[in-house]
Amino acid sequence: MGTTVDHSTNWPYESGEPARFSYARTAHPAGVACEEALGALDGGRALLFPSGMAAATTALLTLARPGATVALAEGAYYGHHLLLHQLAPWGIDCVEFDQTGPPPPADLVFVESPANPLLTMPDFAAVAAHPAPVVCDATVASPLRVRPLDHGCDLALHSATKVLSGHDDALAGVLVTRDDDLYERLLAMRSRTGIVASADTAWRVHRRLATLEERLTRQEATARFLVERLHAHPAVRTVRYPGFSFLISFDVADGEAAHRVERSLGTIVNATSLGGVRSKLEARTRWEGDRCPPGLLRLSVGLEDADELWSDLEQALENRLIASPDGPAP
């Protein structure tokens, strides 16, 4: 992984011709080193981007044409929903579907494994049987738990901002494919649009991959511990957990109850994002509106002591009960 980063934007030709690196908008040393490591994790060829949404945008610009219909998994990351609606004036139509069953007729299928924040899993057999190209966002799973290319998907997508880097200090995204022609098309789109991650970002993501397995294993053990206790708590109505990963979502009575839980936290940070070493919780309705239940709270489990996290959650949920002792909040 090295300790130095080449910040050059251009490199000299060799014998009058461009060498491996000539202009950073196409490739740079830190980016290529990071991409090789990411590709090995997912079993394909990786491209790094300055955010997960930059990766998603590049995938859509490469695979969708004016007049195309994109089938998007219900309950998937709301940013994908917003992006597709942003592209509607360019003739891109979005149809949302239950990803636990087969996708509808479409020119491109976009699933998430597991969906954030409803944590459903795609029917991979149905997805692989669909004639359209398939993009699978596996940010919440990471390549250590779900490798979409092994399940017949054409593209794996990750927000590397999340668990891949894991320290809330690198904004990045990744696309991975085994199709050499698709790889070249994605690379051309990235180069021509300039959607390129910096050398510093690539170095940070690459460096953090060394601790990914250790971090994720500990986060999952704590998540399973918290899921058991959330299931038993009287203020909690629904608990969602796919059996792996660091992400839990659970419902309290309504939106006001969810906000009271947020305001009662101590150890857990009331903030957005996920996959970092610090645990975070937020009510998702502030971003998603009626796309998710009003009382849904999303908990990203970090590396803190499990008992300390439960103590914080328990007192926040008790504050919610004290504020509304006779049942659901008004």
N, C-alpha and C positions, 0 to 999 in steps of 0.2 A: 504493500500500500504506500510505502514511502513517506517521507516527511516534507518534501518540497512540492510545490505546485507551480507549474509553468503557466504564467498569466499572459503569455503571448497571444496576440490575435492573428499573427501570420508568421510563417516560417520560410526560409530560403528554398528555392527550387534546387534540385539536384541534377546536374548535367543538363540544365535548361528545361527540366520538366518538374511538375509538382510531385513532391514526395508524399509519404504517408500522411503528413500534416502540412497543409499549406495555408488554410484560412479557418479560423476557429468556428465560424458559423456552420461549417460542415462537420468538423471533428477537432478535438483537442486531446492531449495525452491523458489528463485526469478523467475526462468524460469517457474515453475508450476503456480505460482500466476499470472504471465503475461499471460500464456496460457489460464487459466480459464477466465480471463477478455476478451481476444480476441475471445475465443470460444463463449462466451455469445453474443458478438456483431454480429458474423456471423451465429449463430444458429447451432453450431456443436462443434467438439472437435479439438482444435488447437495444433499445434506444432510450436515452435519458432526455427529460424535458424539464423546464423550469417550474412546473407544477403538475399535479394530477389532472387538473382541468385543461392544461395545455396539451397533455397527452391525449385526453379524450377529444379535444377539438381537432387535433391532427388526425386521429383515427376517423372521425366523422367526415372531415374534409377529404380524406383519401378514399373512403369506402362508400360514401353516400353522394348521390347526384341529385340535381333539381328534379323534383317529382318523386323522389324516393320516400318510402315509408319505413320508419325505424320502429321496431317493436321493443319497448323498454319495460323492464321488469317493474311491476308495482312495488312500492316501498323501497326502491333502490335509492341511492344517494340523491338528495333533492337537487344538487348541482347539475346532474345529468339531465334531469327534467327541465331545469331552467335553461340549460344550454340548447337543448333541442327546440324549445319554444323560441329562443333567441334566433335560431336558424330558420324558423318558419317563413320569414319573408324571402328566403332563398329557395323556397319550394320543398323544404324538408318537413314531412308529416310525422308526428309522433303518436303511436298507439300504445297505451300501457296495458300489460297483461299479467296474469298470475303466473309467476315463473315456476311454481311447483307443478305446472302442467305444460303442455306443448305451446310453443309460440304461435301466434296467428300468422297469416300470410304477410310477408314483409320483405323488403330488400336488404335489411340489415337487422340483426337481433343483438340486443344489448342487455346482458344479465349481470347479476352481482352475486358473489359467493363469499359469505352470506350478505344479504341485503342490509343496508344501513339506513334506518335503525330497526326495521321490523325483523331482521335476522332470518328470513326465509332462505332456503337453498334452491338453486335451479334444478330442474329435471334435466340432468346433463344428457341422458339418452335421447330425450325429445329434442333438445337443443342441437345435438350432433346430427340428428336425422333431418333437421330443417335445411332446405336448399340454400338459404342465404348465409353470407359470412356472419360469424358470431364473435362479438367482443365480450369478454368476461372481466369485470372489475373484481379483483380478488384482494383488494386493499386490506380488508378486515381479517382475512385468512392468512395472508402472506404466502409466499411460495413454499414455506415449510409445512403448510397444512392443506392447501389446495393449489394444484398446478393445472390451470385451465386447459393448457395445450394437451395434457394427458387425457382430457375428457372430450376431445374433439373440437374445442374452440379454436378459432383462427388467430385471435389476439388475446393475450393477457394484459390487463391494465392494473397499475398500482399507483396510488398516491404515496410516493416515497417519503413525503412529509411525515407520514404516520409511523407505523412500527418499524419499517425498514431502516429509517434513520433514528427514530425513537427518542429524540432529545429536544424536540420543538425548536430546532435552530437551523433547519434546512427545508426549504420549500422546493419540492421536486416531484416529478412523475416519471413513469416507466411504461413503455410498451414492449411486449415480447412476442415474437412469432417464430415459427419454423419454416415459413414460406419465404424463400429467398426473393421471389419477385415482389411479394408484399413488403418485405423489409426494404427493398430498394425504393419502392414507391413512397413508403413512410419517410425514409431518409431524404428523398427529394423534396417532399412536402415540408419537412422540418427545415431543411437548408434554405429553401426558397422563401419561406415565411419568416425565417429567423427565430423560430421558437426553440431556442437553445439554452440549456442550463450552463451556468458559469463553471469555471474550473474549481472555484472554492466550494460551490454546492456539490459538485461531483465528488470532490475529496471528502467532504463531510459524510455523504451517504455511503461511500465506499468504506470509510473507516468504521462506521457504525455497524456494518454487516458482520463484523467479527464477533459481536456480542448478541446478534439477533436471536439465535437459538436459546441462549441462556436467559435472555430477557423474556422471550415469549413463553418459555416453559414455566418460569416463576409467575408471570402474569396469569397464565391459565390456571395454575394451582389456586391462586387467590380468587380468581373469578368463580371457580367451582365452589369454593368455600362460601363466598358471598351469595351465590345463587341459592344454595341450600337455606340460608338464613332469610333471604328475601321471600322465598316461597312460604315460610312459616310466619311472616309478620302480618298482623291484621290490617295494617294500612296499605298493603300491597295487593293489588287486584290481579295483575298478570305479570309473569316473569318470562322473558324470552332469552334463551341462550342456546346456541347451536351445538353445544357440547365441546367446543374448542374455541380458541382465540381469547382475546382480552376484553371483548365488548359484550355488555349486558344492556338490555333495555327492560324497563318495568313500568307499570302504570300505577299511579295513585288515583284518587277519586276524580279529580278534574284539574283544569289548568291552574286554578288558584292554589290548590293543594300542592301541585308540582312546584310552583314558585315559592311557596313557604318552605318546602324541603331545600330548594336551592339556597335560600337566604339563611338557612340554619346550619350550613356546613362549616366545618373547621379545617380538618386535615385535607379533605377532598376539595379541589379547586373548582369553583363555579365558572367554567370556561368552555369554549367550543374546542373542536379538534379531538383527536383520539390517537392512541397507540404510543404515547410517550411514557416516560418513566414516572411522571407525576399523574396521579389519578384525577380525572375530570368528570364532572356531571353537569348536565344541562337539560332543561325542558326544551324539547325540539319544536313545539308549536310556534315558538317565536320566529323560527325560520321556515317551517314547512306548512303552517296553517292546518287545514283539514286533511292534509295528506297523511297525518298520523293521529292517533288518539290524543285528546287534549291533555290528559294526565301523564303522557309518556315522558319518562326520564331516561336519558342515555348515559350510561356509566362506562367510561373507559378506565380499566383497571391498570394501575401502575405498579411500581415496585415497593411501595410502602408495606409495612407489617400488616398482615391480613386482619389480625384482631383489632388493630388501631383503625383500620378502614371500616370494619363492621361497627365499632363503637361510634364512629362519626355518623355513619348511615343510620344507625339505630336511634341516636339522639335526635337526628334531623326528622326521622319519621315519627318519633314520639312528639316532637314539637308540632308536627302536622296534626297528630291526633288531639293534642291539648287544645290547639286552635279550633278544632272542629270535633268536640267530644261526642256528638250525637249522630255521627255518620258523615256522609259526603259533605264537602265544603259547600257553602252557599254560592 
